[in-house]
Amino acid sequence: MTKVYVCPFCGVEKPKKDQIDFHIKYGHSEVYYLMKEDVEIQNLEEKLNELCKQKKVLEKEIDLMKSILEKKKEN
C-alpha cells in the first residue's frame, strides 16, 4: 500500500508530499500562510526548548569548572 497525502481542508489525495503542498498553497491560499506561521512558531518553540536544555548543561559545566578552580586555588 502506497502512502497518500490528504488535504485537511477538502480531502483531496495526492501521492507525493510536494503535490499536496502545492495544492494547499495555491488551492487554499487563505489558510496556507496561517499554517506556515504555525509551523514556524512550533519550530521556534522547539529550538528554544533545545537551547534551554543546552544552557542548563553549560551552566552545570561552568559551575563545576568554577568549583574545581576554587579548590585548586585553595591548595
Beta strands, then each sheet from edge to edge (+ up, - down):
strand 1: 5-6
strand 2: 13-14
sheet 1: 1+ 2-
end
